[in-house]
Amino acid sequence: MNTSYNDDTLVNLQEEYDKTRIQEVIDELEQELVGLKPVKTRIKEIAALLLIDKLRNSLELVSGSPGLHMSFTGSPGTGKTTVAMKMADILHRLGYIKKGHLMTVTRDDLVGQYIGHTAPKTKEVLKQAMGGVLFIDEAYYLYKPDNERDYGAESIEILLQVMENQRDDLVVIFAGYKDRMDKFYESNPGLSSRVTNHVDFPDYTAEELLQIAKLMLEEQQYKLASDADKVLLEYADRRMKQPHFANARSIRNALDRARMRQANRIFISGDKILTKNDLVTIESEDILKSRLFTQEV
């Protein structure tokens, strides 16, 4: 067993790190996602742990098998699926999964409506997900203790078996609202014991949502007029206080409606001579016509 530590070994470890190219993924995470500092920090910690485990194995040092199954908790639109994709990439580059693909499912993909339907559905999903990451959104819907005719428990049992016996072939990430996920784990001790990495996704601030909106518009080759920043910031602040707020998802929907109003405004103006600036600019009035400002029903 090699237990020596010298300068040459340290150089070799650095080379191993460079070979994994996980820094590229971490850099992408920083560049593509606004805010989410605690999430990014947690992902870096998990990546560091997995890397060190890999390097210890390469030196024939004693290393326990790290738990890979995860829990992502937070409101909709906070980047859970995007981070899951990056996590799948990190796991693949480190050699913990063979393919590195992400498969996203919900209860409907796993649970059947009749006796004998659930096991085949769940097993088919697992078959497709093998070698990658299975992302189960709103996972708490799998467990309905008040309905004795519900088959979600059967799906959970199959998942538990695979999570335990095929840990080298599949990583499962459960996702959903934090309070509901906490109850979900409390009701399923076997499941809770197999999920070792918990990542909580905070809601975005209004300022972060404005930054996200600008990135979204830039991707679609649009921009905000100089006076529209303040209006969109106020919209974000108001929308955060409304029911069914979904963070970046709500902002994307708002921008889709603003683009529609912009198109309609240009169309009904009767001015057929348009500049490029006319076509790419979202004016403040395109946002102010939202029902949050007009109090439309």
Disulfide bonds with the S-S distance in Angstrom:
none
